[in-house]
Amino acid sequence: MCGIIGYVGHRPCEEILVTGLEHLEYRGYDSAGLAILIPDGVEKVRAVGNLAKLREALGTERRALGFEEQPDIDGNYTGIAHTRWATHGRVTEANAHPHSDESGEIQITMNGIVENHADLRSELEAEGRRFSSDTDAEVIAHLIARHFDGDLTEAVMAAYAELRGHYSFVAMHARTPGLLAGARKETPLIVGLGDGENYIASAIPAFMAHTREVLTVDNGEIVTLTPDGVSITDEHGSPVGRGPETVTWDEEAAEKGGFDTFMLKEIHEQPEAIAETILDRLPHDDGVDLSDMGLSDDYLLNVKRIVIVACGTSYHAGLIGRYAIERWARIPVEMDIASEYRYRNPVVGPDDLVIGITQSGETADTLAAMRLGRDGGATVLAVTNIMGSQATRDADAVLYTRAGLEIGVAATKTYVAQVAAMYLLALRLAELRKKLSIERIRVLVAGLRDIPDKMEHTIDAVSEEVEKLAKRHADDSFFLYLGRHIGLPVCLEGALKLKEVSYIPTDAYAAGEMKHGPIALLDESTPVICVATDSPILDKMLSNVEEVKARGAMTIAIGTIGSDRVTRVADETILIPKTDWLLQPILAILPLQLLAYHVARFKGLNVDQPRNLAKTVTVE
């Protein structure tokens, strides 16, 4: 979830680059840096913290070098800059971008994950190359150095061929001023076209103050920039013909990536958030790598019980984690709302693992519940999105989600990232304890790897249908959500989203419990959302749908593609792609997020800032 900007042209570019990074601050970051070509090589400055720290470091560096502004190199000014959201390696200056090869001549910035970085690093170190950071990104600089023979674009293309993952990167070389080369593999990269100058960035706001003419870089393409022009090829070097487009957004819309709201933008960012969270932790077909978590295999092998504490959306993610851990790893799991757990005088001890799930790492009730577990002698694991948060300081170990900054108050991408992190933990526990066959683990690993693509497909496929559905039901006064087993947490989260942004009274219930009270609420005016994806208890769920229909309520089912029974039973059906049934919640929530969003928009409400709600709940 990092920010990239690069410049080639006729103007000193330090301020262009730093200002560009400021326009990417909304993405979130923990360190920043830039590299600019100067007559004697490269001036590189990096700093931990916000961009004020980078500006301060730049002033110190300039005074040390004895010049006031960036020196010219043959009429060319060339530079790259970056804001980092840490994934590989701690938040340190050495791990901040840009990264270089040993000579310092090649500098790169990257957004994303290099999944095979460990193998590449071992290979490069065996050749005698020395690394200076703990990041996955640095391997790119060394690969480019390995292949560089005077042509930076050719070296970038050769390096790209050796990389596996989802990423975009931009490179420059001290011996090729006035030239940048970059590559895109799934994560965003876009070019800004100027007059005698050109820009490249991870998002349009980075250069929008200078140009609104943009050239898109598609997946699998290599791009070369000089002050006089831009060329794009495919990964094999064949030219790509593509004309520029004119951006008509204002600056606020640009920060939203052209979406109307941050919530919608963040719904669309969910495939990237999942990819960031899981892909490099699945380096092999038959296992999970959670070595960055800080709990030893021996500990995970012997833990007797798991207690999950969380609030709100994080609680729903924990429920899914409970189902996965118990089914795959066969460890008993207790799930509790943190605000209740902290006052329960719970029984907890040294054989327990207490997991606190908190997006911000600052949720007061969850922090208190985690401390209670630790006071009882339990080991405490934090699952959080924010490095350096209180939860990370209070916990014995941390499993980071990597969703990037989430601005919308209603959690979307941070929720699915939490669910994904819990799947990883459950699968690692099962692997260590040998509770699943190798064949079953491979199926689940493959299923997890496919999730980002399936999420993207789902969002694209159902958006129009869900918007129409929302328009038909925007004036309804009550919604009921029903699900069973793994579908129940999906219902709870879907109902919460609708409550949060549309202010419509909504209830979510275990479908088997419906006849014990909620069925009295049903009549012809009640839309009932039923999560009826493939599962071993689908028949039971469909029986509950029939019970609802018998009371005259309108049934809207979330089903799995190819499930004709669901289509026949429900009044309306929204279908999601097939995957392993325990992984389906991460896809099934997508249409429910979109439903909540569109209902609220049809009601004219501010979805990014719902009334009475705060993004981080730091009080009891």
N, C-alpha and C positions, 0 to 999 in steps of 0.2 A: 504494500500500500504506500510505496514511496513516491516522491516527486522528483521529476527530472526536467531540466531545461538545458539546452545547448544553443550556442550562437556562433555564427561566422559572418563577418561583415566589415564595415569600414569605421565602426565606432568603438571606443573603449567599452568593454562589456561587463565590467565588474558590477556596476549598478544595475544593468539590465538583468544580469543573472540573479542577483540577490533580490531585486524587486519581483522577478519572476517566481522565485521561491516563496516570497511572501504571499503571492496569489495562490499558492498551493498549500498554504498552512492549514486550510480546512480539512485536508486529508489526514492530518495528524503526523507527528514526527517526534523523535527524541534527540536527534543530532543532525548536523548539516555541514556541508562543505562545498568548495568549488576549486577548480583547477583552470588556470589561464596560461596561455602560451606567452612567454616573454623571450627576449633575445637570447638569454643564456639557458633556456630550457622551459621549465614549468614552474609557475608559482602555484602552490597548493596550500590551502588553508582549510582546516576542519575544526569543528567545535562541538562539544556536547551541550545540549540545551536548545534554547530558542534562537531565532535568527539575530537577536540583539547580541548574543554571545559570538555568533559568526562575524558580525560587523566589528565587534570589539577586537576579535582575533585578527581580522583583516588590517585594522589600523596598526596593530602591533607589528604584523608582518611587513607592512609597507615601510614603517619607520626603520625596521631592521635592514631592509633591502636598500633603503636610501632613495626612494623615489615617491613622488606624490600620487601618480596614477599609473595605470597599466601602460607599459611601453609598447610602441607599435612594432610589428614585425612585417616589413615589406608591404605596408599598406593593409595588412590583414589583422583583424582581432578575432581570436578564437578562444572559446571557453565552454566548460560544462559545469553544472552545479546540481546539487542533490539534497533532498531532505529524506532522512532514513527513519523508518519504523522498524525497530530491531526484530529480526527473526533468528538469524544465525549469529551467535556471539553477543556478548553483553553490550551495554550502551557505553562505549568508550570512544575516545578520539581515534584510536587505531582502527576501530571497526567502522567508523564513519566513512562515507564516500566523499570524493572519488577514490578508487583503488588503482594501483599501478603494478606494473611488472617491476623486477629488481632494478632496472636501469632508471625507472621513473619517467621514461620517455612516453610510454603508453599510459593513458589515463582512461578509466571507464566509470560510468555510473549505470546502475541497474535497478530495475523495479521487478520484483517477482522472486521466484525460487528456482535454483539450479538443483534438480533432484539428484543428479549423479555427481555432485561436487566432491564427495568424499573419494570416489574412485579416481576422478580426474586429478584431485590434489595429490593422491598417492603416486599417481603416474608422473606428474610434473615434478614432485619432490625427488622421485627416483632419477630424473634427468638432471638433478642438481639445482633446480629452481627453489628459491627461498621465499617463503610466505611471511607476511608481516601482520596479518589479521586472522580472526577466527571466522570470517564470513564465507559464504558460498560464492559471493560475487567476485572475489579476487581471482578465482580460477580463470575467469574470462580474460582478464588482463594478461595473464601468463600464456593462455592459449593463443591470443592474438600475437604476443611476442614470439611464440614458437613458429607461427606461420608468416610473420611479417618479412617481406622481401622488397620493400619499397612501395608497395601498394596496400594502403590501409583497408580499402574496401574488400580486396581479395582475402586479406587476413581475417577480417570480420566474418566473411562468408565461410571460410574454412573453420573458424572457431565455432560458428553457429552449428555447423554440421556435427560437431562433437558433443553438443550440449543436449541435455534432456530436462524438460521441465516446462514451466510457464514463466515467461520473462520478457522484458524488453531492455535493451541496453544501447548506450551511445559511447563511442570511443573517439579519442583524438591521439595524435602522435606529434611529438616535439619536432620531428623532421618534416612534417607535412602541414605547415600553417595554412590557415584558410580552408580547412577540410575537416569535416566530421563524418563518421560512418556509424550507422546503427542497424539494429535488427529487432524484429518483433516476433514473438511466439506467444500469442494469446493475450498478453497484457497490453494496455493501450500505448500507442506511440503516434504522434501527429506532428506534421510539419507546418510552420508558419512561413509564408512567402512575403518577403519585403523587397525594397528597391536597393539592390546592391548588398543585401544582407538577408540571411535566412535563419530560421529558428527551428528547433526540434524539442518536443516536450512530451510529457506523459498526459498532459491535459491542456486544453486551449487557454484557460485563464493565465497560464504562465507567460504567454506572449501577446495577449489580447490588447494590451495597451499600445502595441506597435503595429499590429496587422490583424486584419480579419479575413485575409485570404489563406485558406488552409488546404493542405494536401494530405489525404489519409494514407496511412501505411497499414496494409492488411496483414493478416497472419501469414507467417512464412516468408516475409519480404525483407530485403536489405535495402537501405536507403543511404545515399551519399549527398552531402550538402557542401557547396562552396558559396562564396558571396554572389556568384553569378548564376547559380542554378541548382536544381535538385534532380537527381535521377533515382529511380527505383527499379530493382530487379527482383525476380523470384530467387529462391534459395540456390538455384542452379546457375544464376547469372543471366537469365533471359530477361530482356527489358520488359517493364510493365508500363503500359500507357494509361495515364489517369490524369484528368484535368482537375484544376483547383475548384474549391467551393468557397462561397462567401458566407461568413458567419454573421447572423443578424441578431444574436443574443445581446442583452446588456450584461454588465459585469456580474450582477447577482445570478442571472441565469447561467452564465458561464461556469460559476462555481458549482452550480447544480448539474453541470454536464449537459445542458440543454433540456433537462427535465423540468417540469413545473414546480416540483417540490423536492426537498431533500429525502423525504420518505420514499418517493417513487424511485429516485436515483439509487437509494440504498437497497431497495428491493432488487433492482437490476444489478447491483454490485455483488449480490450474494454468491453467484458462481465463483467469482474471484476470491471472495473471502473464504470460501470452503477450500478452494485450491491452495491458497496460502496456508491454511491451517493443517491440511492433511498430506499433500502430495509428497513433500520431502520426508515425511515421517513414514512413508510406505516405500522404502527404497528397494524392497524385494517383493517377489510375488507371494511369499509365504510367511510374512511377518510384519511387525510394527516396530519402529525405532522411536522410543520415547526417552532416549538417553539425555535429552535436554531437560527432562522433567525434574530430575534430582532425587528420585527414589530408586534404590538398588533393586536388581532382579530378585535378590534373596529376600528382600523385604516384601516385595509384591507377591512372591511365591508363598509366603507364610502368613499374610494378613488373614485374620479370622472373620472380620465383619467390616462392612463399609457403612458409614453414615453420611448422607448427603444433606446439606443444609443450604437453603437459598430462598430468595424472595421473587415474587412476580414471574416475569418471563424466565428468569434463571431457574426458578423452581420447576417450571414445565420442562426445561432442558434436562434437569436432573431426573425427572420422572422417566424420561426416555432412557437416560443412562442407567437407571435402576433396572428396567426391563432387559437391556442389553447385557449388563454385568451378570445378572442372575441367570439369564438363559445361556450365555456363552461361557462364562467363567465359573458358574455355580457357587458364587459367594453370596451369602445373605446380605441384603442391602436394606437399610432403613432410610426412609425419606421424610424430611420434615421441613416445614416452613420455619425459617430462621427466627422470626419474631416470636414463634411459639416455643421452639426448642430451647431458647435461651432462658426461659422461665419454667422449664419442665422439671428441673433437677434430674436430668437424664442419667441413665447408667451408661458410662463410657469408660474405657480403660486402655491399657497398653497394647492390646491385641487389635484395636480398632483403627481404621483409617477414616478420618473425618474429612470430607471434601466440601469446601465452601465455594459455591459458584457465584461470581459477582462480576458483571461486565466492567464496572468502573474500578473494582477493587477497593471501593470506599463505602459500600453499603453498610450502614451502621449495624443493623440487626444481624447480617451475615458475619460481620467481623466479630460481634459479640458471641455468636454461636461457635465460631471457629476457636475463639479464645477459651470458651467453656470446654470444648473438646480437648484442647491442649492442656488445660488445667487438670483434666481427668487422666492425663497420661497418654492420650491418643496421638498418633502422628497426623499432622494436618497438611492437606494438599489444597492449594488455591487454584481454581480455574478462572482466569481473568484475562481481560483484553489489554490491560494497562500496565506496562513495565514501571516499577518503582512505586506502585500504589501501596496503600497500607496493607492490603491482603498479602502482597508478596513479601512484605517485611514480617508479617505475623506468622506466615506459614513455614513449614519445614521444607516444602517443595512446591513448585509452581508448574502448571500446565497452561501455557499461553495459547489463547485464541489469537488469530491474526487478522481480525476483520478491518483494521484501520479505524480511523475516527468515524464515529456515528453521530451525526448532528440531529437527526430526527429524534424526538423524545420517545416515540414508540419504537421499541427495539425490533429490528428485522434481521440485518446481517449479523449482528452480534449473537442473536439467538441461534441461528443455524450453525454458526461457528462453535458455539457451546455444545450443541448436539453432536457435531462432528468430533469435537475433542473427547466427548464421553464415549463415542463409538471407538475411537482409537484406544482409550484406556481399557474398555471392556475387552477389546480384541487382544490387547497385549496381555492382560490377565489370563485370558483363555489360552493364549499361546504358551505362556510360561507354565501354566498348570496342566497343560495337555488335556484340556477338556473338549477340544475340537480337533477333528482330524485335519491333516495337512490339506487335504482336498477342500474341506469346508472353509478353512482359513483362506485359501487361494480364491475361492468364490467371493468371500467377503471383501478381501483386499481389492479384487478386480471391481467389485460393485462400488466400493468407496471411491476408487480412482475414476470411475465413470460418472460419479454424482455431479461434479461441476458442469459437465456437458449436458447431462440430463436436466439439471436445473435451468440452464440457459434455454434449452429447448422448451421446457415447460412454461417458463415465463412468456416466451414468444408465442407459444401455441394457445395459451388459455386467456391471454390478456383481453382480447376483444370480446370473447364470450363472457368473461367475468364482468367486464364493464357493462355489458347489456343486462346481465343478471342484476347487478347493483342498481341500475336505473329502475328496473321493475320493482325493486324491494326497498328503495331508499326511504319511502314514507311509512314502512311498516313499523309498528311500535314495540315489537318484541321478537327476538330470535332465540331459538333453542338449538344447541349444538349437542350431538350425540355421537359417542364412539365407544369402542371396547378395546381392552388390552392396549396395544401400542397406539391405537387411534385415539384413546382418551386424552393423552397429553396434547395431541394436535388440536382436539376440540377446545381444551382449556386455553391454549394459546390463541387459537382463532377467535374465540369469544372475547378474550381479553383485548385483542387488537380492535375489535369492533366497538367494545365499550370505550376504549381509550380515545379513539379518534372521531367516533360518530355520536357518542353519548346516548346510544340506544340501549335500553335495558336488555341484557343478554345473559343466558344461563348456559352452562356446559355441564353435562351429566354423563355418568356411565350408563350406556344404553340399557343394560340389564336392570338398572335401578329405576328406570323411567316409570315403571308401573307402581312404584312405591311413592308416588306423589306428583312429580312433574307432569304426568300425563293429564292431570286435571287442568293444566294451562292451555292445552291444545284446542284450537278450533280452526275454521277455514282461513282465518287471517294470520295464522302463525307459520312463518317459514322455519323449517327444521333442517339444519345442516347436518348431514350424516357422513362421517368418515368411514367409508366402506371399501378401503383398499384391500388387495389380496392378503389373506392371513388364514391361519388354521381355524379361526372362529368366524370367518366371513358368513357362513350359514346362519349363525346366531345373530349376527349384526343385521342381516337381511330380514330375519324374522321381526326384529325390533322396528325396522323401517316399515314393514307391513302393518305393525301395530299402530304406528304413527299415521299412516295413510287411512287406516280404518276410522280414525277420529277426524278426518277431513283436512288435516294439515298438509301444507305444501312441502314435499320432501325434495331436497337438493343434495345429491350424493357426490362425494369425491371418490371416484373409483379408479381402477387400474385399466389401462388400455387392453382391450381384449376380453374384459370381464362383462360378457353379455348379460349375465344375471343381474348385475347392478343396474344396467341400463333399462332392463325390463321392469324392475321393481320401482325405481325412483321416478319422480315426476320430471326431474331435470338432473343431468349428470355432467360433471366436469371430470375429464380423464387425465391421468398423469402417466408417465412412462413406467414400464415394468422395471423393477429392481428386486433385490432380496426383500422379503416382506418386512424384516426388522429395520431395514434402511428407508422404507417408504415414508416415514414421518417427515423427513427432510425435504421431500418433494411435495407431500400433501399439504404442508403449511403454505406453500406459495399461492395457490388460488385463494386461500382464506385471508392472507395478507392483502392481496389485491382487492378482494371483496370489501374488506374494511376500508381500504384506501378510497375506492370509488364511491362507496356509500357516503362517506364523509365529504367527499368533493361535491357530490350531487346535492348535499345539504349545505354547501357553501362554507364549510368549516376549515380552520387552519390545522392541517394534519401534522405539521412540523412542531407546533407548539399547542398541544391540547390543553384545555383549561385545567387548572388545579394540579398539573403534573410537573415534575422536575425530572431531568435526565438522570441525575444521581441523587439517591435518597440517603443523605448523610446524617439524618436525625431519626430518632426512634419514632 
